[in-house]
Amino acid sequence: MHSFEKPDNLVELIENSVEKYPDNKMFGTKNKDGEYEWVTYREIGKRIDNLRGGMSRAGIEKGDAVGIIAGNRKEWAIAAFATFGLGGRYIPMYEKELVKIWKHIINDGGIKLLLVATREICDQIEAMREELPGLEKVYLIDAEGENTMSGLEKIGADNPVASIRPKPEDIAVLIYTSGTTGNPKGVLLSHGNFTSNVLAGYKVFQELNEKDRGLSILPWAHSFGQTGELYLFSHIGGSVGFMEDVTTLGDDMGKVQPTFLIAVPRVFNKIYAGLWAKMNEKGGLAKKLFEMGLSSAKKRRHLSENGQSDFFTNLKFKIADAVVFNKIRARFGGRLTGALSGSATMNVEIGHFFFDLGIPVYDCYGLTETSPAATMNGPLAHKPGSVGRPIEHVRVEIDKMFADGGEDGEIVIYGPNVMQGYHNKPEATREVMTEDGGFRTGDRGRLDKDGYLFITGRIKEQYKLENGKYVFPAAIEEEMKLHPLVENAMIHGEGQAFNVCVVVPDFSVLEKYATEHNMPTDPKELVQNKEIKEMISDEITKSLKGKFGGYEIPRKFIFLSENFTLDNGTLTQTMKLKRRVVLEQHKDQIEDLYT
């Protein structure tokens, strides 16, 4: 048994901070005028107490399940902490979700009380109430009066109930992982799973403190945003502003002025591609300064690795930093000191680029089943290209199950962060847990001599070509998506003589090109245009040469006018590609490429 450091439960974690930092700002929400309004730890603490009392009156007891269908907002956190204070378990769901998935989660998780963000969701739930036998009460968040969250808080204010301090092994949250196939599985995460993860992560980033601020981009219904942002920032007494929407990200950054971000590579890849596109468009002196700054930063990095940087390199860097890099940092709000990135490994070149700008982006690795962090890079121990070393109390082993004699194998994780199992699924739990309590990740990786973990592929996604050679599609796809002309891509070639690729071009870049060359700019016409198709295929091939084996580089392409999205069923909630769905949707076109 692991002996847990304090706080070893999320009730203690939040109550400590409300007591220690009552007047600190905690959450910022954009109002109708587009400005951020902030509430303090004291105000949130009071609402947690009130809601706990109200939920208790509504019949919630230790072990009961409370569900929420809402995006990130202060009410999400208030409801979570109120549930924990009654010894209940919290089950978050996404607003943009198939109704049948809600139904599965509400029934499978045994949700008794449900909070929903909008009237529309309320109506959808009411329409299937007959099929939800265990659901007793539904409360609306965005409203006043009866059957609303604020009504529940009013009841609780008149009927206070003291909080329970759960044990570390008590279940706190069920996170339903949006499987790339079939119904999602509920991952049982305990109070100790989360708090041990927060404390270990905090030790990697010791310089974080109550003055730090995050911008909430990733959904808290997933463990990375929930642990890395909500619980970590609550623990240190910091503040979090809510992004209004992906389309307003730039504007929100400027207003919230985050100091530290919890994000995914996509965010940085988009910014990187956007910056280069802007510089190429501007040309002239701006672009020259930008390039001078980058090359001097690169030289400075190499020289300082081997001792000292020289005067001229430093001078060039200083000029570029004052004129160009400073403006780029200002676009992030001007206060950003770093970021933690997960879900896929950052491209090394882009990682260096942000380091050189003065915004270090550190890669970490983990899964919902590990609460989520298992390994992390940080200011004191960092190796680009790796996903860092195991965090405190966590051990990583490589099960060399492959016959190809390589250094890599399946990544197996041990520690206080490993889940309590899949809810109602003993078989599925046995499949992923080793006899001695390790979690089999399904990811392929290797540890170097210094203990850093490198991800080499996803075991389920790898396939063999006709010649018997293995292909790990994700790495090739990530590289392709860095090209300004490519928005999305999927590689396929299982059992075939060569790889083919489904490409979604970046139409914002293509439209400019089409306008300059007097071509029609409609996406549907662009993907039919022979010249455009040849140009993109050539560019992709060029960008992959030298980085991947000849057998890995796709030989034929299909171009789509519509991106992979949640709505067309090709992406999971955490933006992972549902390969089978894409293959199914474009089966005939793909078969044609091989005939």
TARAVEN-V829915 format. One record per residue. RES is the residue in one small letter. SS is DSSP state (hx for helix, st for strand, lp for the rest). PSI is psi in whole degrees, 0 to 359 (NA if undefined). NEAR is the number of other ideal C-beta (glycine too) atoms within 8 Angstrom. Layout:
res->RES ss->SS psi->PSI near->NEAR
res->RES ss->SS psi->PSI near->NEAR
This chain:
res->m ss->lp psi->140 near->2
res->h ss->lp psi->134 near->8
res->s ss->lp psi->122 near->3
res->f ss->lp psi->140 near->10
res->e ss->lp psi->158 near->6
res->k ss->lp psi->148 near->5
res->p ss->lp psi->137 near->9
res->d ss->lp psi->13 near->11
res->n ss->lp psi->159 near->16
res->l ss->hx psi->342 near->15
res->v ss->hx psi->313 near->14
res->e ss->hx psi->319 near->11
res->l ss->hx psi->311 near->14
res->i ss->hx psi->321 near->13
res->e ss->hx psi->324 near->10
res->n ss->hx psi->315 near->10
res->s ss->hx psi->323 near->13
res->v ss->hx psi->323 near->13
res->e ss->hx psi->320 near->6
res->k ss->hx psi->324 near->7
res->y ss->lp psi->49 near->9
res->p ss->lp psi->325 near->10
res->d ss->lp psi->359 near->6
res->n ss->lp psi->146 near->11
res->k ss->st psi->143 near->8
res->m ss->st psi->305 near->13
res->f ss->st psi->140 near->13
res->g ss->st psi->131 near->12
res->t ss->st psi->139 near->10
res->k ss->st psi->131 near->11
res->n ss->lp psi->185 near->8
res->k ss->lp psi->334 near->3
res->d ss->lp psi->5 near->4
res->g ss->lp psi->10 near->7
res->e ss->lp psi->157 near->7
res->y ss->st psi->133 near->10
res->e ss->st psi->134 near->8
res->w ss->st psi->145 near->9
res->v ss->st psi->153 near->9
res->t ss->st psi->170 near->11
res->y ss->hx psi->321 near->13
res->r ss->hx psi->314 near->9
res->e ss->hx psi->317 near->9
res->i ss->hx psi->319 near->15
res->g ss->hx psi->319 near->12
res->k ss->hx psi->316 near->8
res->r ss->hx psi->325 near->11
res->i ss->hx psi->313 near->14
res->d ss->hx psi->316 near->12
res->n ss->hx psi->316 near->12
res->l ss->hx psi->324 near->15
res->r ss->hx psi->315 near->14
res->g ss->hx psi->318 near->15
res->g ss->hx psi->318 near->15
res->m ss->hx psi->323 near->16
res->s ss->hx psi->317 near->13
res->r ss->hx psi->329 near->9
res->a ss->lp psi->3 near->11
res->g ss->lp psi->11 near->10
res->i ss->lp psi->127 near->12
res->e ss->lp psi->177 near->9
res->k ss->lp psi->132 near->7
res->g ss->lp psi->349 near->6
res->d ss->lp psi->157 near->12
res->a ss->st psi->130 near->12
res->v ss->st psi->129 near->17
res->g ss->st psi->158 near->15
res->i ss->st psi->136 near->14
res->i ss->st psi->97 near->14
res->a ss->lp psi->154 near->12
res->g ss->lp psi->182 near->8
res->n ss->lp psi->130 near->8
res->r ss->lp psi->167 near->10
res->k ss->hx psi->326 near->11
res->e ss->hx psi->330 near->10
res->w ss->hx psi->312 near->13
res->a ss->hx psi->319 near->12
res->i ss->hx psi->314 near->12
res->a ss->hx psi->322 near->14
res->a ss->hx psi->307 near->14
res->f ss->hx psi->328 near->12
res->a ss->hx psi->320 near->13
res->t ss->hx psi->314 near->13
res->f ss->hx psi->323 near->16
res->g ss->hx psi->345 near->11
res->l ss->lp psi->4 near->16
res->g ss->lp psi->19 near->10
res->g ss->lp psi->174 near->14
res->r ss->st psi->144 near->13
res->y ss->st psi->134 near->15
res->i ss->st psi->100 near->15
res->p ss->st psi->146 near->14
res->m ss->st psi->158 near->13
res->y ss->lp psi->145 near->10
res->e ss->lp psi->317 near->10
res->k ss->lp psi->90 near->6
res->e ss->lp psi->154 near->10
res->l ss->lp psi->138 near->5
res->v ss->hx psi->324 near->8
res->k ss->hx psi->332 near->6
res->i ss->hx psi->318 near->13
res->w ss->hx psi->312 near->13
res->k ss->hx psi->313 near->11
res->h ss->hx psi->314 near->10
res->i ss->hx psi->317 near->15
res->i ss->hx psi->317 near->13
res->n ss->hx psi->315 near->11
res->d ss->hx psi->320 near->10
res->g ss->lp psi->351 near->14
res->g ss->lp psi->42 near->7
res->i ss->st psi->127 near->13
res->k ss->st psi->318 near->12
res->l ss->st psi->132 near->15
res->l ss->st psi->131 near->14
res->l ss->st psi->134 near->15
res->v ss->st psi->149 near->14
res->a ss->lp psi->319 near->10
res->t ss->lp psi->162 near->10
res->r ss->hx psi->321 near->8
res->e ss->hx psi->314 near->6
res->i ss->hx psi->320 near->11
res->c ss->hx psi->314 near->11
res->d ss->hx psi->321 near->8
res->q ss->hx psi->322 near->10
res->i ss->hx psi->315 near->15
res->e ss->hx psi->322 near->8
res->a ss->hx psi->337 near->6
res->m ss->lp psi->23 near->10
res->r ss->hx psi->324 near->8
res->e ss->hx psi->327 near->4
res->e ss->hx psi->6 near->7
res->l ss->lp psi->71 near->11
res->p ss->lp psi->329 near->5
res->g ss->lp psi->347 near->9
res->l ss->lp psi->118 near->12
res->e ss->lp psi->319 near->7
res->k ss->st psi->143 near->10
res->v ss->st psi->130 near->12
res->y ss->st psi->140 near->13
res->l ss->st psi->135 near->13
res->i ss->lp psi->312 near->13
res->d ss->lp psi->60 near->6
res->a ss->lp psi->171 near->8
res->e ss->lp psi->164 near->5
res->g ss->lp psi->207 near->7
res->e ss->lp psi->148 near->4
res->n ss->lp psi->35 near->8
res->t ss->st psi->164 near->12
res->m ss->hx psi->320 near->12
res->s ss->hx psi->327 near->9
res->g ss->hx psi->320 near->13
res->l ss->hx psi->321 near->13
res->e ss->hx psi->322 near->12
res->k ss->hx psi->316 near->10
res->i ss->hx psi->317 near->12
res->g ss->hx psi->328 near->18
res->a ss->hx psi->327 near->9
res->d ss->hx psi->346 near->6
res->n ss->lp psi->67 near->10
res->p ss->lp psi->147 near->7
res->v ss->lp psi->130 near->9
res->a ss->lp psi->152 near->4
res->s ss->lp psi->153 near->10
res->i ss->lp psi->145 near->9
res->r ss->lp psi->105 near->6
res->p ss->lp psi->160 near->12
res->k ss->lp psi->155 near->7
res->p ss->lp psi->329 near->12
res->e ss->lp psi->355 near->7
res->d ss->lp psi->142 near->10
res->i ss->st psi->131 near->9
res->a ss->st psi->312 near->14
res->v ss->st psi->144 near->12
res->l ss->st psi->118 near->14
res->i ss->st psi->121 near->13
res->y ss->st psi->116 near->13
res->t ss->st psi->127 near->9
res->s ss->lp psi->96 near->10
res->g ss->lp psi->149 near->9
res->t ss->lp psi->351 near->9
res->t ss->lp psi->147 near->5
res->g ss->lp psi->191 near->4
res->n ss->lp psi->145 near->7
res->p ss->lp psi->151 near->11
res->k ss->st psi->142 near->11
res->g ss->st psi->118 near->15
res->v ss->st psi->122 near->14
res->l ss->st psi->111 near->11
res->l ss->st psi->131 near->15
res->s ss->st psi->171 near->12
res->h ss->hx psi->318 near->16
res->g ss->hx psi->326 near->14
res->n ss->hx psi->308 near->15
res->f ss->hx psi->311 near->16
res->t ss->hx psi->323 near->17
res->s ss->hx psi->325 near->18
res->n ss->hx psi->318 near->15
res->v ss->hx psi->313 near->13
res->l ss->hx psi->320 near->11
res->a ss->hx psi->321 near->14
res->g ss->hx psi->321 near->14
res->y ss->hx psi->327 near->12
res->k ss->hx psi->334 near->9
res->v ss->hx psi->328 near->12
res->f ss->lp psi->64 near->12
res->q ss->lp psi->338 near->6
res->e ss->lp psi->351 near->5
res->l ss->lp psi->141 near->10
res->n ss->lp psi->189 near->8
res->e ss->lp psi->343 near->8
res->k ss->lp psi->353 near->6
res->d ss->lp psi->151 near->12
res->r ss->st psi->137 near->14
res->g ss->st psi->163 near->15
res->l ss->st psi->122 near->13
res->s ss->st psi->108 near->12
res->i ss->lp psi->318 near->10
res->l ss->lp psi->145 near->11
res->p ss->lp psi->135 near->10
res->w ss->lp psi->346 near->13
res->a ss->lp psi->350 near->10
res->h ss->lp psi->153 near->12
res->s ss->hx psi->332 near->12
res->f ss->hx psi->310 near->12
res->g ss->hx psi->321 near->16
res->q ss->hx psi->310 near->15
res->t ss->hx psi->309 near->16
res->g ss->hx psi->335 near->13
res->e ss->hx psi->293 near->14
res->l ss->hx psi->306 near->12
res->y ss->hx psi->321 near->14
res->l ss->hx psi->312 near->14
res->f ss->hx psi->325 near->12
res->s ss->hx psi->322 near->13
res->h ss->hx psi->320 near->13
res->i ss->hx psi->356 near->12
res->g ss->lp psi->19 near->11
res->g ss->lp psi->186 near->15
res->s ss->st psi->156 near->13
res->v ss->st psi->127 near->14
res->g ss->st psi->144 near->16
res->f ss->st psi->125 near->11
res->m ss->lp psi->135 near->11
res->e ss->lp psi->314 near->6
res->d ss->lp psi->158 near->6
res->v ss->hx psi->324 near->5
res->t ss->hx psi->340 near->4
res->t ss->hx psi->12 near->9
res->l ss->hx psi->313 near->11
res->g ss->hx psi->313 near->7
res->d ss->hx psi->317 near->8
res->d ss->hx psi->321 near->13
res->m ss->hx psi->313 near->13
res->g ss->hx psi->323 near->10
res->k ss->hx psi->321 near->12
res->v ss->hx psi->329 near->12
res->q ss->lp psi->63 near->10
res->p ss->lp psi->153 near->14
res->t ss->lp psi->338 near->10
res->f ss->st psi->133 near->14
res->l ss->st psi->143 near->12
res->i ss->st psi->116 near->13
res->a ss->st psi->186 near->12
res->v ss->st psi->159 near->10
res->p ss->hx psi->327 near->14
res->r ss->hx psi->319 near->7
res->v ss->hx psi->314 near->12
res->f ss->hx psi->324 near->14
res->n ss->hx psi->318 near->12
res->k ss->hx psi->315 near->8
res->i ss->hx psi->317 near->8
res->y ss->hx psi->310 near->12
res->a ss->hx psi->320 near->11
res->g ss->hx psi->319 near->8
res->l ss->hx psi->315 near->9
res->w ss->hx psi->319 near->9
res->a ss->hx psi->319 near->10
res->k ss->hx psi->316 near->8
res->m ss->hx psi->319 near->12
res->n ss->hx psi->326 near->8
res->e ss->hx psi->315 near->6
res->k ss->hx psi->314 near->8
res->g ss->lp psi->203 near->7
res->g ss->hx psi->215 near->6
res->l ss->hx psi->319 near->5
res->a ss->hx psi->314 near->10
res->k ss->hx psi->320 near->11
res->k ss->hx psi->316 near->8
res->l ss->hx psi->318 near->12
res->f ss->hx psi->311 near->11
res->e ss->hx psi->322 near->9
res->m ss->hx psi->316 near->11
res->g ss->hx psi->316 near->16
res->l ss->hx psi->318 near->11
res->s ss->hx psi->325 near->8
res->s ss->hx psi->326 near->13
res->a ss->hx psi->319 near->12
res->k ss->hx psi->314 near->10
res->k ss->hx psi->317 near->10
res->r ss->hx psi->319 near->12
res->r ss->hx psi->312 near->11
res->h ss->hx psi->317 near->8
res->l ss->hx psi->318 near->12
res->s ss->hx psi->336 near->9
res->e ss->hx psi->329 near->5
res->n ss->lp psi->32 near->5
res->g ss->lp psi->265 near->4
res->q ss->lp psi->147 near->5
res->s ss->lp psi->154 near->8
res->d ss->lp psi->167 near->7
res->f ss->hx psi->312 near->5
res->f ss->hx psi->320 near->6
res->t ss->hx psi->314 near->12
res->n ss->hx psi->320 near->11
res->l ss->hx psi->312 near->8
res->k ss->hx psi->317 near->11
res->f ss->hx psi->317 near->12
res->k ss->hx psi->318 near->8
res->i ss->hx psi->309 near->11
res->a ss->hx psi->322 near->16
res->d ss->hx psi->317 near->11
res->a ss->hx psi->323 near->7
res->v ss->hx psi->317 near->9
res->v ss->hx psi->303 near->11
res->f ss->hx psi->323 near->13
res->n ss->hx psi->318 near->9
res->k ss->hx psi->323 near->8
res->i ss->hx psi->317 near->10
res->r ss->hx psi->325 near->12
res->a ss->hx psi->328 near->9
res->r ss->hx psi->338 near->9
res->f ss->lp psi->7 near->11
res->g ss->lp psi->354 near->13
res->g ss->lp psi->355 near->7
res->r ss->lp psi->4 near->9
res->l ss->lp psi->124 near->13
res->t ss->lp psi->349 near->7
res->g ss->st psi->174 near->12
res->a ss->st psi->150 near->14
res->l ss->st psi->126 near->14
res->s ss->st psi->135 near->14
res->g ss->st psi->185 near->14
res->s ss->lp psi->331 near->8
res->a ss->lp psi->157 near->8
res->t ss->lp psi->139 near->11
res->m ss->lp psi->141 near->11
res->n ss->lp psi->131 near->11
res->v ss->hx psi->318 near->8
res->e ss->hx psi->317 near->6
res->i ss->hx psi->323 near->13
res->g ss->hx psi->312 near->13
res->h ss->hx psi->318 near->11
res->f ss->hx psi->312 near->10
res->f ss->hx psi->326 near->13
res->f ss->hx psi->314 near->11
res->d ss->hx psi->328 near->12
res->l ss->hx psi->344 near->10
res->g ss->lp psi->17 near->8
res->i ss->lp psi->84 near->12
res->p ss->st psi->131 near->11
res->v ss->st psi->119 near->14
res->y ss->st psi->133 near->14
res->d ss->st psi->141 near->14
res->c ss->st psi->173 near->13
res->y ss->st psi->144 near->13
res->g ss->st psi->183 near->14
res->l ss->st psi->164 near->9
res->t ss->hx psi->319 near->12
res->e ss->hx psi->350 near->12
res->t ss->hx psi->22 near->17
res->s ss->lp psi->18 near->16
res->p ss->st psi->344 near->15
res->a ss->st psi->135 near->17
res->a ss->st psi->317 near->14
res->t ss->st psi->154 near->15
res->m ss->st psi->139 near->15
res->n ss->lp psi->156 near->12
res->g ss->st psi->180 near->10
res->p ss->lp psi->329 near->8
res->l ss->lp psi->341 near->5
res->a ss->st psi->107 near->8
res->h ss->lp psi->131 near->10
res->k ss->lp psi->108 near->10
res->p ss->lp psi->141 near->7
res->g ss->lp psi->339 near->7
res->s ss->lp psi->171 near->12
res->v ss->lp psi->22 near->13
res->g ss->lp psi->186 near->17
res->r ss->st psi->159 near->11
res->p ss->st psi->140 near->10
res->i ss->lp psi->171 near->15
res->e ss->lp psi->137 near->6
res->h ss->lp psi->4 near->9
res->v ss->lp psi->140 near->15
res->r ss->st psi->138 near->7
res->v ss->st psi->131 near->13
res->e ss->st psi->152 near->8
res->i ss->st psi->118 near->13
res->d ss->st psi->105 near->8
res->k ss->lp psi->79 near->8
res->m ss->lp psi->358 near->5
res->f ss->lp psi->147 near->9
res->a ss->lp psi->0 near->3
res->d ss->lp psi->6 near->5
res->g ss->lp psi->12 near->4
res->g ss->lp psi->174 near->8
res->e ss->lp psi->347 near->5
res->d ss->lp psi->168 near->11
res->g ss->st psi->196 near->12
res->e ss->st psi->136 near->12
res->i ss->st psi->125 near->13
res->v ss->st psi->131 near->13
res->i ss->st psi->133 near->15
res->y ss->st psi->143 near->12
res->g ss->lp psi->178 near->13
res->p ss->lp psi->354 near->10
res->n ss->lp psi->350 near->17
res->v ss->lp psi->132 near->13
res->m ss->lp psi->166 near->13
res->q ss->lp psi->358 near->8
res->g ss->lp psi->178 near->9
res->y ss->st psi->134 near->11
res->h ss->lp psi->128 near->11
res->n ss->lp psi->18 near->5
res->k ss->lp psi->70 near->10
res->p ss->hx psi->324 near->6
res->e ss->hx psi->308 near->6
res->a ss->hx psi->325 near->9
res->t ss->hx psi->314 near->10
res->r ss->hx psi->326 near->7
res->e ss->hx psi->327 near->7
res->v ss->hx psi->348 near->9
res->m ss->st psi->137 near->10
res->t ss->lp psi->166 near->8
res->e ss->lp psi->322 near->3
res->d ss->lp psi->23 near->5
res->g ss->lp psi->13 near->7
res->g ss->lp psi->154 near->11
res->f ss->st psi->123 near->14
res->r ss->st psi->117 near->11
res->t ss->st psi->336 near->11
res->g ss->st psi->3 near->8
res->d ss->st psi->150 near->11
res->r ss->st psi->135 near->14
res->g ss->st psi->178 near->12
res->r ss->st psi->153 near->11
res->l ss->st psi->135 near->9
res->d ss->lp psi->181 near->9
res->k ss->lp psi->338 near->3
res->d ss->lp psi->4 near->6
res->g ss->lp psi->10 near->8
res->y ss->lp psi->142 near->12
res->l ss->st psi->134 near->16
res->f ss->st psi->130 near->12
res->i ss->st psi->129 near->11
res->t ss->st psi->353 near->8
res->g ss->st psi->175 near->11
res->r ss->st psi->121 near->10
res->i ss->lp psi->317 near->9
res->k ss->lp psi->333 near->5
res->e ss->lp psi->341 near->10
res->q ss->lp psi->151 near->12
res->y ss->st psi->166 near->10
res->k ss->st psi->140 near->10
res->l ss->lp psi->173 near->15
res->e ss->lp psi->327 near->7
res->n ss->lp psi->4 near->6
res->g ss->lp psi->359 near->5
res->k ss->lp psi->141 near->8
res->y ss->st psi->143 near->7
res->v ss->st psi->133 near->14
res->f ss->lp psi->98 near->12
res->p ss->hx psi->325 near->13
res->a ss->hx psi->319 near->10
res->a ss->hx psi->320 near->9
res->i ss->hx psi->318 near->16
res->e ss->hx psi->318 near->12
res->e ss->hx psi->317 near->12
res->e ss->hx psi->317 near->12
res->m ss->hx psi->322 near->14
res->k ss->hx psi->349 near->11
res->l ss->lp psi->344 near->12
res->h ss->lp psi->134 near->9
res->p ss->lp psi->334 near->8
res->l ss->lp psi->351 near->11
res->v ss->st psi->123 near->15
res->e ss->st psi->319 near->8
res->n ss->st psi->158 near->9
res->a ss->st psi->151 near->12
res->m ss->st psi->128 near->12
res->i ss->st psi->143 near->12
res->h ss->st psi->150 near->13
res->g ss->lp psi->17 near->12
res->e ss->lp psi->122 near->7
res->g ss->lp psi->6 near->7
res->q ss->lp psi->173 near->11
res->a ss->lp psi->334 near->6
res->f ss->lp psi->167 near->10
res->n ss->lp psi->147 near->15
res->v ss->st psi->169 near->16
res->c ss->st psi->136 near->14
res->v ss->st psi->122 near->13
res->v ss->st psi->134 near->14
res->v ss->st psi->111 near->13
res->p ss->st psi->161 near->15
res->d ss->lp psi->104 near->11
res->f ss->hx psi->337 near->9
res->s ss->hx psi->323 near->6
res->v ss->hx psi->316 near->11
res->l ss->hx psi->322 near->14
res->e ss->hx psi->319 near->10
res->k ss->hx psi->313 near->8
res->y ss->hx psi->316 near->10
res->a ss->hx psi->318 near->12
res->t ss->hx psi->314 near->9
res->e ss->hx psi->332 near->6
res->h ss->lp psi->22 near->6
res->n ss->lp psi->46 near->4
res->m ss->lp psi->159 near->12
res->p ss->lp psi->144 near->6
res->t ss->lp psi->1 near->9
res->d ss->lp psi->127 near->6
res->p ss->hx psi->318 near->10
res->k ss->hx psi->323 near->7
res->e ss->hx psi->323 near->10
res->l ss->hx psi->319 near->17
res->v ss->lp psi->351 near->12
res->q ss->lp psi->347 near->5
res->n ss->lp psi->121 near->9
res->k ss->hx psi->315 near->5
res->e ss->hx psi->316 near->7
res->i ss->hx psi->315 near->15
res->k ss->hx psi->318 near->11
res->e ss->hx psi->319 near->8
res->m ss->hx psi->313 near->9
res->i ss->hx psi->316 near->14
res->s ss->hx psi->317 near->9
res->d ss->hx psi->316 near->8
res->e ss->hx psi->317 near->10
res->i ss->hx psi->312 near->17
res->t ss->hx psi->315 near->10
res->k ss->hx psi->317 near->7
res->s ss->hx psi->339 near->11
res->l ss->hx psi->338 near->13
res->k ss->st psi->137 near->8
res->g ss->lp psi->341 near->3
res->k ss->lp psi->334 near->6
res->f ss->st psi->158 near->9
res->g ss->lp psi->152 near->6
res->g ss->lp psi->323 near->4
res->y ss->lp psi->340 near->10
res->e ss->lp psi->334 near->9
res->i ss->lp psi->127 near->12
res->p ss->lp psi->144 near->13
res->r ss->lp psi->335 near->6
res->k ss->st psi->155 near->8
res->f ss->st psi->149 near->12
res->i ss->st psi->135 near->12
res->f ss->st psi->130 near->11
res->l ss->st psi->146 near->10
res->s ss->lp psi->351 near->7
res->e ss->lp psi->135 near->7
res->n ss->lp psi->164 near->7
res->f ss->lp psi->128 near->10
res->t ss->lp psi->170 near->8
res->l ss->lp psi->317 near->7
res->d ss->lp psi->322 near->5
res->n ss->lp psi->10 near->7
res->g ss->lp psi->9 near->7
res->t ss->lp psi->351 near->10
res->l ss->st psi->150 near->11
res->t ss->lp psi->175 near->9
res->q ss->lp psi->332 near->12
res->t ss->lp psi->22 near->8
res->m ss->lp psi->24 near->8
res->k ss->lp psi->147 near->8
res->l ss->st psi->131 near->10
res->k ss->lp psi->90 near->12
res->r ss->hx psi->318 near->11
res->r ss->hx psi->322 near->8
res->v ss->hx psi->316 near->9
res->v ss->hx psi->317 near->13
res->l ss->hx psi->318 near->10
res->e ss->hx psi->314 near->7
res->q ss->hx psi->330 near->7
res->h ss->lp psi->28 near->11
res->k ss->hx psi->310 near->8
res->d ss->hx psi->315 near->6
res->q ss->hx psi->320 near->8
res->i ss->hx psi->317 near->13
res->e ss->hx psi->322 near->8
res->d ss->hx psi->326 near->7
res->l ss->hx psi->335 near->9
res->y ss->hx psi->357 near->8
res->t ss->lp psi->NA near->4
